[in-house]
Amino acid sequence: MKIRRRYTCPLEIVHDFLRGKWKTIILYQLKHGPKSLTELEKCIVGINQKMLIQDLADLIEFQVVNKIKYEGYPLKVEYSLTAERGQKIIEAINILQSIGKEYMNENGMKI
């Protein structure tokens, strides 16, 4: 993810961090609690592991997602939302989800 030195609006930087097909879907899956990489792959139909890892790295950089590595064998890694920024973004994603559901219902589309 490339962050510019200058922005004309604070919304632009958030857009840069969330841009892409999968990031908001990843965040939505994490709103229900921590998940491993394998769990996220199973929950998100169509995403490949390379894209998932790349998007998680971007979300960690923006301090929206935490990566927790546990000691021991086998290696266990979990991803979760950060208490501050991650929870705030979930509020916005919930609003967007509501708008999407409303549109789908109005147009006879199924979830």
Biopython code that builds the backbone (N, CA, C, O; Angstrom):
import numpy as np
from Bio.PDB.StructureBuilder import StructureBuilder

atoms = [
    (1, "MET", "N", (0.853, -1.165, 0.000)),
    (1, "MET", "CA", (0.000, 0.000, 0.000)),
    (1, "MET", "C", (0.897, 1.226, 0.000)),
    (1, "MET", "O", (1.851, 1.319, 0.773)),
    (2, "LYS", "N", (0.582, 2.138, -0.859)),
    (2, "LYS", "CA", (1.394, 3.341, -0.977)),
    (2, "LYS", "C", (0.619, 4.533, -0.411)),
    (2, "LYS", "O", (-0.471, 4.865, -0.877)),
    (3, "ILE", "N", (1.202, 5.159, 0.592)),
    (3, "ILE", "CA", (0.580, 6.324, 1.204)),
    (3, "ILE", "C", (1.256, 7.569, 0.654)),
    (3, "ILE", "O", (2.482, 7.685, 0.646)),
    (4, "ARG", "N", (0.430, 8.490, 0.197)),
    (4, "ARG", "CA", (0.962, 9.739, -0.351)),
    (4, "ARG", "C", (1.396, 10.672, 0.776)),
    (4, "ARG", "O", (0.999, 10.488, 1.927)),
    (5, "ARG", "N", (2.182, 11.635, 0.455)),
    (5, "ARG", "CA", (2.632, 12.624, 1.436)),
    (5, "ARG", "C", (1.566, 13.683, 1.690)),
    (5, "ARG", "O", (1.515, 14.274, 2.769)),
    (6, "ARG", "N", (0.708, 13.923, 0.685)),
    (6, "ARG", "CA", (-0.298, 14.980, 0.817)),
    (6, "ARG", "C", (-1.673, 14.456, 0.419)),
    (6, "ARG", "O", (-1.825, 13.684, -0.528)),
    (7, "TYR", "N", (-2.653, 14.900, 1.169)),
    (7, "TYR", "CA", (-4.050, 14.575, 0.878)),
    (7, "TYR", "C", (-4.857, 15.861, 0.944)),
    (7, "TYR", "O", (-4.531, 16.773, 1.704)),
    (8, "THR", "N", (-5.904, 15.926, 0.149)),
    (8, "THR", "CA", (-6.766, 17.114, 0.167)),
    (8, "THR", "C", (-7.916, 16.941, 1.147)),
    (8, "THR", "O", (-8.592, 17.910, 1.493)),
    (9, "CYS", "N", (-8.144, 15.694, 1.600)),
    (9, "CYS", "CA", (-9.266, 15.397, 2.488)),
    (9, "CYS", "C", (-8.904, 14.169, 3.326)),
    (9, "CYS", "O", (-8.318, 13.226, 2.795)),
    (10, "PRO", "N", (-9.235, 14.156, 4.615)),
    (10, "PRO", "CA", (-8.929, 12.990, 5.449)),
    (10, "PRO", "C", (-9.578, 11.695, 4.947)),
    (10, "PRO", "O", (-9.051, 10.609, 5.184)),
    (11, "LEU", "N", (-10.706, 11.804, 4.261)),
    (11, "LEU", "CA", (-11.371, 10.621, 3.729)),
    (11, "LEU", "C", (-10.510, 9.915, 2.682)),
    (11, "LEU", "O", (-10.609, 8.700, 2.511)),
    (12, "GLU", "N", (-9.674, 10.669, 1.991)),
    (12, "GLU", "CA", (-8.806, 10.078, 0.964)),
    (12, "GLU", "C", (-7.855, 9.041, 1.559)),
    (12, "GLU", "O", (-7.647, 7.983, 0.966)),
    (13, "ILE", "N", (-7.279, 9.333, 2.718)),
    (13, "ILE", "CA", (-6.323, 8.393, 3.311)),
    (13, "ILE", "C", (-7.035, 7.124, 3.766)),
    (13, "ILE", "O", (-6.495, 6.027, 3.631)),
    (14, "VAL", "N", (-8.253, 7.270, 4.308)),
    (14, "VAL", "CA", (-9.024, 6.090, 4.703)),
    (14, "VAL", "C", (-9.366, 5.266, 3.459)),
    (14, "VAL", "O", (-9.299, 4.037, 3.479)),
    (15, "HIS", "N", (-9.724, 5.945, 2.399)),
    (15, "HIS", "CA", (-10.008, 5.247, 1.141)),
    (15, "HIS", "C", (-8.778, 4.498, 0.648)),
    (15, "HIS", "O", (-8.893, 3.362, 0.189)),
    (16, "ASP", "N", (-7.610, 5.112, 0.736)),
    (16, "ASP", "CA", (-6.381, 4.442, 0.312)),
    (16, "ASP", "C", (-6.138, 3.167, 1.121)),
    (16, "ASP", "O", (-5.715, 2.153, 0.566)),
    (17, "PHE", "N", (-6.403, 3.213, 2.429)),
    (17, "PHE", "CA", (-6.179, 2.035, 3.267)),
    (17, "PHE", "C", (-7.217, 0.947, 3.045)),
    (17, "PHE", "O", (-6.907, -0.239, 3.160)),
    (18, "LEU", "N", (-8.435, 1.334, 2.732)),
    (18, "LEU", "CA", (-9.508, 0.346, 2.579)),
    (18, "LEU", "C", (-9.764, -0.054, 1.126)),
    (18, "LEU", "O", (-10.597, -0.918, 0.855)),
    (19, "ARG", "N", (-9.055, 0.567, 0.207)),
    (19, "ARG", "CA", (-9.263, 0.284, -1.208)),
    (19, "ARG", "C", (-8.997, -1.192, -1.506)),
    (19, "ARG", "O", (-8.068, -1.796, -0.972)),
    (20, "GLY", "N", (-9.819, -1.737, -2.352)),
    (20, "GLY", "CA", (-9.654, -3.122, -2.756)),
    (20, "GLY", "C", (-10.919, -3.917, -2.521)),
    (20, "GLY", "O", (-11.833, -3.487, -1.818)),
    (21, "LYS", "N", (-10.946, -5.061, -3.115)),
    (21, "LYS", "CA", (-12.142, -5.901, -3.089)),
    (21, "LYS", "C", (-12.398, -6.545, -1.732)),
    (21, "LYS", "O", (-13.553, -6.773, -1.375)),
    (22, "TRP", "N", (-11.350, -6.843, -0.969)),
    (22, "TRP", "CA", (-11.507, -7.728, 0.182)),
    (22, "TRP", "C", (-11.394, -7.079, 1.557)),
    (22, "TRP", "O", (-11.865, -7.660, 2.535)),
    (23, "LYS", "N", (-10.802, -5.923, 1.668)),
    (23, "LYS", "CA", (-10.487, -5.378, 2.998)),
    (23, "LYS", "C", (-11.706, -5.176, 3.880)),
    (23, "LYS", "O", (-11.678, -5.536, 5.057)),
    (24, "THR", "N", (-12.774, -4.608, 3.340)),
    (24, "THR", "CA", (-13.959, -4.408, 4.182)),
    (24, "THR", "C", (-14.605, -5.753, 4.536)),
    (24, "THR", "O", (-15.188, -5.893, 5.611)),
    (25, "ILE", "N", (-14.505, -6.733, 3.649)),
    (25, "ILE", "CA", (-15.040, -8.070, 3.930)),
    (25, "ILE", "C", (-14.230, -8.726, 5.056)),
    (25, "ILE", "O", (-14.800, -9.354, 5.948)),
    (26, "ILE", "N", (-12.918, -8.580, 5.012)),
    (26, "ILE", "CA", (-12.048, -9.115, 6.068)),
    (26, "ILE", "C", (-12.424, -8.479, 7.400)),
    (26, "ILE", "O", (-12.589, -9.180, 8.398)),
    (27, "LEU", "N", (-12.560, -7.167, 7.420)),
    (27, "LEU", "CA", (-12.923, -6.474, 8.654)),
    (27, "LEU", "C", (-14.277, -6.930, 9.175)),
    (27, "LEU", "O", (-14.450, -7.121, 10.379)),
    (28, "TYR", "N", (-15.235, -7.104, 8.275)),
    (28, "TYR", "CA", (-16.565, -7.562, 8.681)),
    (28, "TYR", "C", (-16.485, -8.947, 9.332)),
    (28, "TYR", "O", (-17.172, -9.206, 10.319)),
    (29, "GLN", "N", (-15.661, -9.824, 8.791)),
    (29, "GLN", "CA", (-15.501, -11.161, 9.384)),
    (29, "GLN", "C", (-14.848, -11.091, 10.761)),
    (29, "GLN", "O", (-15.145, -11.908, 11.632)),
    (30, "LEU", "N", (-13.967, -10.125, 10.960)),
    (30, "LEU", "CA", (-13.282, -9.999, 12.249)),
    (30, "LEU", "C", (-14.146, -9.329, 13.316)),
    (30, "LEU", "O", (-13.796, -9.352, 14.496)),
    (31, "LYS", "N", (-15.254, -8.739, 12.920)),
    (31, "LYS", "CA", (-16.102, -8.064, 13.909)),
    (31, "LYS", "C", (-16.698, -9.052, 14.902)),
    (31, "LYS", "O", (-17.104, -8.664, 15.998)),
    (32, "HIS", "N", (-16.753, -10.329, 14.527)),
    (32, "HIS", "CA", (-17.316, -11.361, 15.396)),
    (32, "HIS", "C", (-16.268, -11.982, 16.316)),
    (32, "HIS", "O", (-16.578, -12.908, 17.066)),
    (33, "GLY", "N", (-15.028, -11.483, 16.268)),
    (33, "GLY", "CA", (-13.975, -11.998, 17.132)),
    (33, "GLY", "C", (-12.760, -12.437, 16.340)),
    (33, "GLY", "O", (-12.791, -12.475, 15.110)),
    (34, "PRO", "N", (-11.674, -12.773, 17.055)),
    (34, "PRO", "CA", (-10.420, -13.166, 16.402)),
    (34, "PRO", "C", (-10.593, -14.393, 15.519)),
    (34, "PRO", "O", (-11.396, -15.281, 15.805)),
    (35, "LYS", "N", (-9.819, -14.420, 14.441)),
    (35, "LYS", "CA", (-9.849, -15.554, 13.517)),
    (35, "LYS", "C", (-8.433, -15.835, 13.026)),
    (35, "LYS", "O", (-7.598, -14.938, 12.916)),
    (36, "SER", "N", (-8.194, -17.114, 12.735)),
    (36, "SER", "CA", (-6.921, -17.507, 12.125)),
    (36, "SER", "C", (-6.995, -17.245, 10.623)),
    (36, "SER", "O", (-8.062, -16.954, 10.082)),
    (37, "LEU", "N", (-5.870, -17.352, 9.977)),
    (37, "LEU", "CA", (-5.808, -17.179, 8.529)),
    (37, "LEU", "C", (-6.705, -18.217, 7.833)),
    (37, "LEU", "O", (-7.427, -17.888, 6.892)),
    (38, "THR", "N", (-6.653, -19.448, 8.297)),
    (38, "THR", "CA", (-7.470, -20.514, 7.716)),
    (38, "THR", "C", (-8.957, -20.223, 7.880)),
    (38, "THR", "O", (-9.733, -20.424, 6.946)),
    (39, "GLU", "N", (-9.360, -19.753, 9.059)),
    (39, "GLU", "CA", (-10.767, -19.424, 9.291)),
    (39, "GLU", "C", (-11.232, -18.310, 8.365)),
    (39, "GLU", "O", (-12.334, -18.363, 7.818)),
    (40, "LEU", "N", (-10.381, -17.299, 8.192)),
    (40, "LEU", "CA", (-10.736, -16.201, 7.295)),
    (40, "LEU", "C", (-10.874, -16.690, 5.856)),
    (40, "LEU", "O", (-11.801, -16.294, 5.148)),
    (41, "GLU", "N", (-9.957, -17.547, 5.427)),
    (41, "GLU", "CA", (-10.045, -18.101, 4.066)),
    (41, "GLU", "C", (-11.357, -18.850, 3.851)),
    (41, "GLU", "O", (-11.963, -18.748, 2.785)),
    (42, "LYS", "N", (-11.792, -19.598, 4.851)),
    (42, "LYS", "CA", (-13.040, -20.364, 4.737)),
    (42, "LYS", "C", (-14.265, -19.454, 4.727)),
    (42, "LYS", "O", (-15.256, -19.754, 4.061)),
    (43, "CYS", "N", (-14.200, -18.347, 5.460)),
    (43, "CYS", "CA", (-15.342, -17.424, 5.567)),
    (43, "CYS", "C", (-15.517, -16.557, 4.328)),
    (43, "CYS", "O", (-16.628, -16.123, 4.024)),
    (44, "ILE", "N", (-14.434, -16.303, 3.618)),
    (44, "ILE", "CA", (-14.472, -15.352, 2.504)),
    (44, "ILE", "C", (-14.337, -16.110, 1.188)),
    (44, "ILE", "O", (-13.235, -16.459, 0.763)),
    (45, "VAL", "N", (-15.460, -16.350, 0.564)),
    (45, "VAL", "CA", (-15.498, -17.117, -0.682)),
    (45, "VAL", "C", (-14.838, -16.306, -1.802)),
    (45, "VAL", "O", (-15.200, -15.154, -2.045)),
    (46, "GLY", "N", (-13.868, -16.925, -2.478)),
    (46, "GLY", "CA", (-13.242, -16.298, -3.627)),
    (46, "GLY", "C", (-11.890, -15.657, -3.362)),
    (46, "GLY", "O", (-11.174, -15.326, -4.306)),
    (47, "ILE", "N", (-11.526, -15.474, -2.100)),
    (47, "ILE", "CA", (-10.230, -14.850, -1.805)),
    (47, "ILE", "C", (-9.146, -15.926, -1.818)),
    (47, "ILE", "O", (-9.381, -17.059, -1.396)),
    (48, "ASN", "N", (-7.963, -15.567, -2.303)),
    (48, "ASN", "CA", (-6.855, -16.516, -2.231)),
    (48, "ASN", "C", (-5.935, -16.103, -1.085)),
    (48, "ASN", "O", (-5.988, -14.971, -0.605)),
    (49, "GLN", "N", (-5.098, -17.035, -0.658)),
    (49, "GLN", "CA", (-4.261, -16.793, 0.518)),
    (49, "GLN", "C", (-3.301, -15.617, 0.319)),
    (49, "GLN", "O", (-3.074, -14.843, 1.249)),
    (50, "LYS", "N", (-2.745, -15.478, -0.871)),
    (50, "LYS", "CA", (-1.810, -14.385, -1.142)),
    (50, "LYS", "C", (-2.492, -13.028, -0.943)),
    (50, "LYS", "O", (-1.932, -12.138, -0.303)),
    (51, "MET", "N", (-3.689, -12.875, -1.487)),
    (51, "MET", "CA", (-4.427, -11.622, -1.363)),
    (51, "MET", "C", (-4.826, -11.366, 0.090)),
    (51, "MET", "O", (-4.753, -10.234, 0.569)),
    (52, "LEU", "N", (-5.246, -12.418, 0.784)),
    (52, "LEU", "CA", (-5.631, -12.298, 2.185)),
    (52, "LEU", "C", (-4.454, -11.823, 3.033)),
    (52, "LEU", "O", (-4.603, -10.914, 3.850)),
    (53, "ILE", "N", (-3.306, -12.424, 2.845)),
    (53, "ILE", "CA", (-2.113, -12.041, 3.608)),
    (53, "ILE", "C", (-1.717, -10.599, 3.299)),
    (53, "ILE", "O", (-1.371, -9.841, 4.205)),
    (54, "GLN", "N", (-1.765, -10.223, 2.033)),
    (54, "GLN", "CA", (-1.401, -8.858, 1.628)),
    (54, "GLN", "C", (-2.362, -7.833, 2.243)),
    (54, "GLN", "O", (-1.927, -6.816, 2.782)),
    (55, "ASP", "N", (-3.662, -8.103, 2.159)),
    (55, "ASP", "CA", (-4.647, -7.172, 2.717)),
    (55, "ASP", "C", (-4.555, -7.099, 4.240)),
    (55, "ASP", "O", (-4.708, -6.021, 4.814)),
    (56, "LEU", "N", (-4.310, -8.223, 4.894)),
    (56, "LEU", "CA", (-4.130, -8.198, 6.351)),
    (56, "LEU", "C", (-2.915, -7.354, 6.733)),
    (56, "LEU", "O", (-2.964, -6.605, 7.709)),
    (57, "ALA", "N", (-1.837, -7.470, 5.978)),
    (57, "ALA", "CA", (-0.636, -6.662, 6.244)),
    (57, "ALA", "C", (-0.953, -5.168, 6.132)),
    (57, "ALA", "O", (-0.504, -4.375, 6.959)),
    (58, "ASP", "N", (-1.724, -4.787, 5.116)),
    (58, "ASP", "CA", (-2.123, -3.385, 4.960)),
    (58, "ASP", "C", (-2.971, -2.928, 6.140)),
    (58, "ASP", "O", (-2.766, -1.832, 6.661)),
    (59, "LEU", "N", (-3.915, -3.750, 6.563)),
    (59, "LEU", "CA", (-4.803, -3.390, 7.671)),
    (59, "LEU", "C", (-4.042, -3.314, 8.994)),
    (59, "LEU", "O", (-4.379, -2.506, 9.859)),
    (60, "ILE", "N", (-3.021, -4.153, 9.151)),
    (60, "ILE", "CA", (-2.164, -4.085, 10.341)),
    (60, "ILE", "C", (-1.370, -2.789, 10.329)),
    (60, "ILE", "O", (-1.231, -2.132, 11.361)),
    (61, "GLU", "N", (-0.851, -2.422, 9.166)),
    (61, "GLU", "CA", (-0.073, -1.179, 9.026)),
    (61, "GLU", "C", (-0.917, 0.048, 9.396)),
    (61, "GLU", "O", (-0.413, 0.986, 10.012)),
    (62, "PHE", "N", (-2.179, 0.038, 9.026)),
    (62, "PHE", "CA", (-3.088, 1.147, 9.327)),
    (62, "PHE", "C", (-3.626, 1.077, 10.759)),
    (62, "PHE", "O", (-4.399, 1.940, 11.175)),
    (63, "GLN", "N", (-3.222, 0.062, 11.503)),
    (63, "GLN", "CA", (-3.610, -0.144, 12.903)),
    (63, "GLN", "C", (-5.113, -0.357, 13.067)),
    (63, "GLN", "O", (-5.735, 0.150, 14.000)),
    (64, "VAL", "N", (-5.677, -1.125, 12.130)),
    (64, "VAL", "CA", (-7.081, -1.507, 12.188)),
    (64, "VAL", "C", (-7.183, -2.948, 12.668)),
    (64, "VAL", "O", (-8.178, -3.336, 13.281)),
    (65, "VAL", "N", (-6.146, -3.744, 12.385)),
    (65, "VAL", "CA", (-6.120, -5.161, 12.741)),
    (65, "VAL", "C", (-4.859, -5.453, 13.544)),
    (65, "VAL", "O", (-3.787, -4.916, 13.265)),
    (66, "ASN", "N", (-5.010, -6.320, 14.553)),
    (66, "ASN", "CA", (-3.881, -6.842, 15.332)),
    (66, "ASN", "C", (-3.537, -8.234, 14.841)),
    (66, "ASN", "O", (-4.419, -8.999, 14.450)),
    (67, "LYS", "N", (-2.252, -8.562, 14.861)),
    (67, "LYS", "CA", (-1.793, -9.914, 14.576)),
    (67, "LYS", "C", (-1.177, -10.449, 15.860)),
    (67, "LYS", "O", (-0.232, -9.871, 16.397)),
    (68, "ILE", "N", (-1.723, -11.562, 16.347)),
    (68, "ILE", "CA", (-1.249, -12.139, 17.601)),
    (68, "ILE", "C", (-0.635, -13.503, 17.297)),
    (68, "ILE", "O", (-1.295, -14.395, 16.763)),
    (69, "LYS", "N", (0.651, -13.646, 17.651)),
    (69, "LYS", "CA", (1.359, -14.915, 17.477)),
    (69, "LYS", "C", (1.466, -15.579, 18.839)),
    (69, "LYS", "O", (1.923, -14.969, 19.806)),
    (70, "TYR", "N", (1.044, -16.824, 18.906)),
    (70, "TYR", "CA", (1.107, -17.581, 20.149)),
    (70, "TYR", "C", (2.326, -18.487, 20.143)),
    (70, "TYR", "O", (2.740, -18.987, 19.097)),
    (71, "GLU", "N", (2.892, -18.689, 21.318)),
    (71, "GLU", "CA", (4.049, -19.571, 21.479)),
    (71, "GLU", "C", (3.608, -21.023, 21.323)),
    (71, "GLU", "O", (2.440, -21.359, 21.519)),
    (72, "GLY", "N", (4.556, -21.863, 20.971)),
    (72, "GLY", "CA", (4.286, -23.291, 20.941)),
    (72, "GLY", "C", (4.183, -23.864, 19.548)),
    (72, "GLY", "O", (4.339, -23.178, 18.538)),
    (73, "TYR", "N", (3.912, -25.156, 19.546)),
    (73, "TYR", "CA", (3.786, -25.880, 18.293)),
    (73, "TYR", "C", (2.466, -26.622, 18.307)),
    (73, "TYR", "O", (2.157, -27.239, 19.327)),
    (74, "PRO", "N", (1.690, -26.611, 17.290)),
    (74, "PRO", "CA", (1.920, -25.914, 16.026)),
    (74, "PRO", "C", (1.754, -24.404, 16.184)),
    (74, "PRO", "O", (1.104, -23.929, 17.115)),
    (75, "LEU", "N", (2.341, -23.681, 15.275)),
    (75, "LEU", "CA", (2.278, -22.227, 15.276)),
    (75, "LEU", "C", (0.823, -21.778, 15.189)),
    (75, "LEU", "O", (0.064, -22.279, 14.359)),
    (76, "LYS", "N", (0.440, -20.840, 16.039)),
    (76, "LYS", "CA", (-0.928, -20.326, 16.020)),
    (76, "LYS", "C", (-0.873, -18.805, 15.892)),
    (76, "LYS", "O", (-0.213, -18.127, 16.680)),
    (77, "VAL", "N", (-1.575, -18.284, 14.890)),
    (77, "VAL", "CA", (-1.647, -16.841, 14.654)),
    (77, "VAL", "C", (-3.117, -16.468, 14.522)),
    (77, "VAL", "O", (-3.878, -17.139, 13.825)),
    (78, "GLU", "N", (-3.505, -15.399, 15.193)),
    (78, "GLU", "CA", (-4.878, -14.909, 15.093)),
    (78, "GLU", "C", (-4.866, -13.435, 14.721)),
    (78, "GLU", "O", (-3.938, -12.692, 15.043)),
    (79, "TYR", "N", (-5.921, -13.041, 14.037)),
    (79, "TYR", "CA", (-6.116, -11.648, 13.650)),
    (79, "TYR", "C", (-7.381, -11.145, 14.328)),
    (79, "TYR", "O", (-8.379, -11.860, 14.420)),
    (80, "SER", "N", (-7.327, -9.905, 14.802)),
    (80, "SER", "CA", (-8.496, -9.309, 15.453)),
    (80, "SER", "C", (-8.512, -7.813, 15.173)),
    (80, "SER", "O", (-7.509, -7.228, 14.761)),
    (81, "LEU", "N", (-9.664, -7.211, 15.403)),
    (81, "LEU", "CA", (-9.779, -5.761, 15.242)),
    (81, "LEU", "C", (-9.082, -5.055, 16.392)),
    (81, "LEU", "O", (-9.077, -5.549, 17.519)),
    (82, "THR", "N", (-8.499, -3.909, 16.109)),
    (82, "THR", "CA", (-7.945, -3.101, 17.187)),
    (82, "THR", "C", (-9.098, -2.440, 17.935)),
    (82, "THR", "O", (-10.173, -2.212, 17.380)),
    (83, "ALA", "N", (-8.853, -2.143, 19.196)),
    (83, "ALA", "CA", (-9.910, -1.569, 20.038)),
    (83, "ALA", "C", (-10.326, -0.187, 19.549)),
    (83, "ALA", "O", (-11.505, 0.161, 19.608)),
    (84, "GLU", "N", (-9.396, 0.583, 19.082)),
    (84, "GLU", "CA", (-9.708, 1.959, 18.685)),
    (84, "GLU", "C", (-10.193, 2.047, 17.238)),
    (84, "GLU", "O", (-11.395, 2.115, 16.979)),
    (85, "ARG", "N", (-9.272, 2.045, 16.330)),
    (85, "ARG", "CA", (-9.571, 2.291, 14.921)),
    (85, "ARG", "C", (-10.407, 1.175, 14.298)),
    (85, "ARG", "O", (-11.303, 1.446, 13.499)),
    (86, "GLY", "N", (-10.126, -0.056, 14.652)),
    (86, "GLY", "CA", (-10.864, -1.179, 14.087)),
    (86, "GLY", "C", (-12.345, -1.116, 14.433)),
    (86, "GLY", "O", (-13.199, -1.343, 13.575)),
    (87, "GLN", "N", (-12.645, -0.810, 15.677)),
    (87, "GLN", "CA", (-14.047, -0.729, 16.101)),
    (87, "GLN", "C", (-14.763, 0.454, 15.441)),
    (87, "GLN", "O", (-15.940, 0.353, 15.096)),
    (88, "LYS", "N", (-14.062, 1.563, 15.267)),
    (88, "LYS", "CA", (-14.672, 2.720, 14.591)),
    (88, "LYS", "C", (-15.019, 2.390, 13.140)),
    (88, "LYS", "O", (-16.089, 2.757, 12.655)),
    (89, "ILE", "N", (-14.121, 1.702, 12.456)),
    (89, "ILE", "CA", (-14.373, 1.355, 11.065)),
    (89, "ILE", "C", (-15.531, 0.373, 10.956)),
    (89, "ILE", "O", (-16.291, 0.423, 9.989)),
    (90, "ILE", "N", (-15.676, -0.516, 11.927)),
    (90, "ILE", "CA", (-16.799, -1.461, 11.913)),
    (90, "ILE", "C", (-18.125, -0.713, 11.979)),
    (90, "ILE", "O", (-19.094, -1.128, 11.343)),
    (91, "GLU", "N", (-18.190, 0.368, 12.727)),
    (91, "GLU", "CA", (-19.419, 1.175, 12.775)),
    (91, "GLU", "C", (-19.784, 1.654, 11.367)),
    (91, "GLU", "O", (-20.948, 1.592, 10.970)),
    (92, "ALA", "N", (-18.796, 2.127, 10.624)),
    (92, "ALA", "CA", (-19.041, 2.589, 9.252)),
    (92, "ALA", "C", (-19.417, 1.427, 8.339)),
    (92, "ALA", "O", (-20.302, 1.569, 7.495)),
    (93, "ILE", "N", (-18.763, 0.287, 8.494)),
    (93, "ILE", "CA", (-19.065, -0.882, 7.668)),
    (93, "ILE", "C", (-20.485, -1.375, 7.939)),
    (93, "ILE", "O", (-21.176, -1.810, 7.018)),
    (94, "ASN", "N", (-20.923, -1.309, 9.192)),
    (94, "ASN", "CA", (-22.301, -1.707, 9.512)),
    (94, "ASN", "C", (-23.311, -0.821, 8.792)),
    (94, "ASN", "O", (-24.340, -1.308, 8.322)),
    (95, "ILE", "N", (-23.028, 0.464, 8.703)),
    (95, "ILE", "CA", (-23.916, 1.382, 7.978)),
    (95, "ILE", "C", (-23.930, 1.028, 6.495)),
    (95, "ILE", "O", (-24.996, 0.984, 5.881)),
    (96, "LEU", "N", (-22.766, 0.776, 5.917)),
    (96, "LEU", "CA", (-22.684, 0.393, 4.505)),
    (96, "LEU", "C", (-23.416, -0.930, 4.251)),
    (96, "LEU", "O", (-24.085, -1.087, 3.229)),
    (97, "GLN", "N", (-23.287, -1.868, 5.173)),
    (97, "GLN", "CA", (-23.988, -3.152, 5.045)),
    (97, "GLN", "C", (-25.492, -2.932, 5.042)),
    (97, "GLN", "O", (-26.209, -3.547, 4.252)),
    (98, "SER", "N", (-25.968, -2.071, 5.909)),
    (98, "SER", "CA", (-27.395, -1.772, 5.988)),
    (98, "SER", "C", (-27.906, -1.175, 4.673)),
    (98, "SER", "O", (-28.982, -1.542, 4.202)),
    (99, "ILE", "N", (-27.149, -0.274, 4.095)),
    (99, "ILE", "CA", (-27.528, 0.327, 2.816)),
    (99, "ILE", "C", (-27.566, -0.742, 1.722)),
    (99, "ILE", "O", (-28.472, -0.748, 0.889)),
    (100, "GLY", "N", (-26.590, -1.639, 1.724)),
    (100, "GLY", "CA", (-26.554, -2.718, 0.742)),
    (100, "GLY", "C", (-27.753, -3.643, 0.869)),
    (100, "GLY", "O", (-28.356, -4.014, -0.139)),
    (101, "LYS", "N", (-28.109, -4.020, 2.092)),
    (101, "LYS", "CA", (-29.282, -4.877, 2.322)),
    (101, "LYS", "C", (-30.554, -4.194, 1.837)),
    (101, "LYS", "O", (-31.399, -4.814, 1.191)),
    (102, "GLU", "N", (-30.678, -2.922, 2.155)),
    (102, "GLU", "CA", (-31.850, -2.149, 1.734)),
    (102, "GLU", "C", (-31.977, -2.154, 0.208)),
    (102, "GLU", "O", (-33.059, -2.386, -0.331)),
    (103, "TYR", "N", (-30.877, -1.899, -0.471)),
    (103, "TYR", "CA", (-30.872, -1.881, -1.938)),
    (103, "TYR", "C", (-31.253, -3.246, -2.503)),
    (103, "TYR", "O", (-32.057, -3.340, -3.430)),
    (104, "MET", "N", (-30.673, -4.293, -1.941)),
    (104, "MET", "CA", (-30.947, -5.644, -2.422)),
    (104, "MET", "C", (-32.424, -6.002, -2.240)),
    (104, "MET", "O", (-33.039, -6.584, -3.134)),
    (105, "ASN", "N", (-32.989, -5.653, -1.088)),
    (105, "ASN", "CA", (-34.405, -5.922, -0.831)),
    (105, "ASN", "C", (-35.300, -5.160, -1.803)),
    (105, "ASN", "O", (-36.278, -5.711, -2.307)),
    (106, "GLU", "N", (-34.975, -3.911, -2.065)),
    (106, "GLU", "CA", (-35.760, -3.090, -2.975)),
    (106, "GLU", "C", (-35.739, -3.613, -4.407)),
    (106, "GLU", "O", (-36.676, -3.396, -5.174)),
    (107, "ASN", "N", (-34.655, -4.307, -4.754)),
    (107, "ASN", "CA", (-34.473, -4.767, -6.130)),
    (107, "ASN", "C", (-34.617, -6.281, -6.281)),
    (107, "ASN", "O", (-34.192, -6.853, -7.285)),
    (108, "GLY", "N", (-35.210, -6.919, -5.290)),
    (108, "GLY", "CA", (-35.487, -8.348, -5.373)),
    (108, "GLY", "C", (-34.282, -9.233, -5.427)),
    (108, "GLY", "O", (-34.340, -10.326, -5.990)),
    (109, "MET", "N", (-33.184, -8.789, -4.853)),
    (109, "MET", "CA", (-31.956, -9.570, -4.849)),
    (109, "MET", "C", (-31.861, -10.354, -3.557)),
    (109, "MET", "O", (-32.354, -9.913, -2.518)),
    (110, "LYS", "N", (-31.221, -11.527, -3.618)),
    (110, "LYS", "CA", (-31.073, -12.367, -2.432)),
    (110, "LYS", "C", (-29.664, -12.248, -1.876)),
    (110, "LYS", "O", (-28.698, -12.045, -2.611)),
    (111, "ILE", "N", (-29.575, -12.378, -0.569)),
    (111, "ILE", "CA", (-28.280, -12.314, 0.117)),
    (111, "ILE", "C", (-27.671, -13.697, 0.134)),
    (111, "ILE", "O", (-26.574, -13.882, 0.663)),
]
sb = StructureBuilder()
sb.init_structure("model")
sb.init_model(0)
sb.init_chain("A")
sb.init_seg("    ")
for serial, (resi, resn, name, xyz) in enumerate(atoms, 1):
    if name == "N":
        sb.init_residue(resn, " ", resi, " ")
    sb.init_atom(name, np.array(xyz, "f"), 0.0, 1.0, " ", f" {name:<3s}", serial, name[0])
structure = sb.get_structure()
